[in-house]
Amino acid sequence: MTSIDSRCTAASAEAPPPTTGRRKSLLFCPTCEFESSADEKWIVHATADERELVCPDCRSTVATR
């Protein structure tokens, strides 16, 4: 059986996580590269069962939730 060393080292305790400059909740349109927060600017088509997020620039469906 293999054990995992889960001790926190000084280097990992001091180093902040890397940042990319982008918010995690951004959605990207793969067709036209439009990007915006998931709760802004996207066209939402809602039904009783799901929500479809559509790009406002090229009208491609980006996500169905």
PyRosetta script that sets phi, psi and omega in degrees:
from pyrosetta import init, pose_from_sequence

init()
pose = pose_from_sequence("MTSIDSRCTAASAEAPPPTTGRRKSLLFCPTCEFESSADEKWIVHATADERELVCPDCRSTVATR")
pose.set_psi(1, 141.5)
pose.set_omega(1, -177.3)
pose.set_phi(2, -101.9)
pose.set_psi(2, 137.6)
pose.set_omega(2, 177.0)
pose.set_phi(3, -103.5)
pose.set_psi(3, 151.4)
pose.set_omega(3, 179.5)
pose.set_phi(4, -109.6)
pose.set_psi(4, 129.2)
pose.set_omega(4, 179.0)
pose.set_phi(5, -83.4)
pose.set_psi(5, 109.3)
pose.set_omega(5, -177.1)
pose.set_phi(6, -107.1)
pose.set_psi(6, 18.6)
pose.set_omega(6, 179.1)
pose.set_phi(7, -71.0)
pose.set_psi(7, 144.3)
pose.set_omega(7, 177.8)
pose.set_phi(8, -85.9)
pose.set_psi(8, 124.3)
pose.set_omega(8, 177.7)
pose.set_phi(9, -91.0)
pose.set_psi(9, 163.8)
pose.set_omega(9, -179.8)
pose.set_phi(10, -60.8)
pose.set_psi(10, -39.5)
pose.set_omega(10, -178.6)
pose.set_phi(11, -65.6)
pose.set_psi(11, -42.5)
pose.set_omega(11, -178.7)
pose.set_phi(12, -74.5)
pose.set_psi(12, -26.6)
pose.set_omega(12, 179.3)
pose.set_phi(13, -74.8)
pose.set_psi(13, -28.2)
pose.set_omega(13, -176.1)
pose.set_phi(14, -93.7)
pose.set_psi(14, -28.6)
pose.set_omega(14, -174.8)
pose.set_phi(15, -80.1)
pose.set_psi(15, 125.9)
pose.set_omega(15, 176.6)
pose.set_phi(16, -73.2)
pose.set_psi(16, 157.3)
pose.set_omega(16, 178.3)
pose.set_phi(17, -65.6)
pose.set_psi(17, 149.7)
pose.set_omega(17, 179.8)
pose.set_phi(18, -65.6)
pose.set_psi(18, 144.5)
pose.set_omega(18, 178.4)
pose.set_phi(19, -114.3)
pose.set_psi(19, 146.2)
pose.set_omega(19, 179.9)
pose.set_phi(20, -107.0)
pose.set_psi(20, -7.6)
pose.set_omega(20, -178.1)
pose.set_phi(21, 83.3)
pose.set_psi(21, -1.1)
pose.set_omega(21, 179.0)
pose.set_phi(22, -113.9)
pose.set_psi(22, 146.7)
pose.set_omega(22, 174.9)
pose.set_phi(23, -74.3)
pose.set_psi(23, 148.3)
pose.set_omega(23, -179.3)
pose.set_phi(24, -67.5)
pose.set_psi(24, -25.7)
pose.set_omega(24, -174.9)
pose.set_phi(25, -90.3)
pose.set_psi(25, 17.3)
pose.set_omega(25, 177.8)
pose.set_phi(26, -77.2)
pose.set_psi(26, 139.9)
pose.set_omega(26, 172.0)
pose.set_phi(27, -107.9)
pose.set_psi(27, 145.2)
pose.set_omega(27, -179.3)
pose.set_phi(28, -121.7)
pose.set_psi(28, 135.4)
pose.set_omega(28, 174.8)
pose.set_phi(29, -85.8)
pose.set_psi(29, 119.1)
pose.set_omega(29, -179.1)
pose.set_phi(30, -71.1)
pose.set_psi(30, -16.6)
pose.set_omega(30, -178.3)
pose.set_phi(31, -82.1)
pose.set_psi(31, -48.4)
pose.set_omega(31, -174.7)
pose.set_phi(32, -119.5)
pose.set_psi(32, 0.1)
pose.set_omega(32, 178.3)
pose.set_phi(33, 70.3)
pose.set_psi(33, 16.0)
pose.set_omega(33, 173.3)
pose.set_phi(34, -63.1)
pose.set_psi(34, 141.9)
pose.set_omega(34, 176.2)
pose.set_phi(35, -138.3)
pose.set_psi(35, 143.5)
pose.set_omega(35, 179.3)
pose.set_phi(36, -165.4)
pose.set_psi(36, 159.1)
pose.set_omega(36, 175.9)
pose.set_phi(37, -58.4)
pose.set_psi(37, 148.9)
pose.set_omega(37, -177.3)
pose.set_phi(38, -61.2)
pose.set_psi(38, -23.8)
pose.set_omega(38, -178.4)
pose.set_phi(39, -102.7)
pose.set_psi(39, 15.5)
pose.set_omega(39, 179.2)
pose.set_phi(40, -131.2)
pose.set_psi(40, 150.7)
pose.set_omega(40, 166.1)
pose.set_phi(41, 59.2)
pose.set_psi(41, -23.2)
pose.set_omega(41, -179.2)
pose.set_phi(42, -71.1)
pose.set_psi(42, 145.7)
pose.set_omega(42, 174.7)
pose.set_phi(43, -81.5)
pose.set_psi(43, 129.4)
pose.set_omega(43, -177.4)
pose.set_phi(44, -113.0)
pose.set_psi(44, 122.8)
pose.set_omega(44, 172.6)
pose.set_phi(45, -108.3)
pose.set_psi(45, 110.7)
pose.set_omega(45, -175.4)
pose.set_phi(46, -108.4)
pose.set_psi(46, 139.1)
pose.set_omega(46, 171.3)
pose.set_phi(47, -121.7)
pose.set_psi(47, -176.5)
pose.set_omega(47, 179.0)
pose.set_phi(48, -65.4)
pose.set_psi(48, -28.6)
pose.set_omega(48, -174.3)
pose.set_phi(49, -103.5)
pose.set_psi(49, -24.9)
pose.set_omega(49, -174.1)
pose.set_phi(50, -152.7)
pose.set_psi(50, 166.5)
pose.set_omega(50, 174.5)
pose.set_phi(51, -121.1)
pose.set_psi(51, 132.9)
pose.set_omega(51, 177.8)
pose.set_phi(52, -109.8)
pose.set_psi(52, 125.1)
pose.set_omega(52, 178.2)
pose.set_phi(53, -100.0)
pose.set_psi(53, 124.9)
pose.set_omega(53, -175.0)
pose.set_phi(54, -118.8)
pose.set_psi(54, 138.5)
pose.set_omega(54, 179.6)
pose.set_phi(55, -65.7)
pose.set_psi(55, 131.5)
pose.set_omega(55, 179.9)
pose.set_phi(56, -74.3)
pose.set_psi(56, -17.9)
pose.set_omega(56, -178.9)
pose.set_phi(57, -87.1)
pose.set_psi(57, -50.7)
pose.set_omega(57, -174.2)
pose.set_phi(58, -113.0)
pose.set_psi(58, -3.4)
pose.set_omega(58, 177.6)
pose.set_phi(59, 67.6)
pose.set_psi(59, 21.0)
pose.set_omega(59, 174.8)
pose.set_phi(60, -80.0)
pose.set_psi(60, 143.4)
pose.set_omega(60, 174.9)
pose.set_phi(61, -75.7)
pose.set_psi(61, 125.0)
pose.set_omega(61, -176.5)
pose.set_phi(62, -100.2)
pose.set_psi(62, -38.4)
pose.set_omega(62, -178.0)
pose.set_phi(63, -153.3)
pose.set_psi(63, 147.7)
pose.set_omega(63, 172.4)
pose.set_phi(64, -126.0)
pose.set_psi(64, 122.2)
pose.set_omega(64, -175.3)
pose.set_phi(65, -124.0)
pose.dump_pdb("model.pdb")
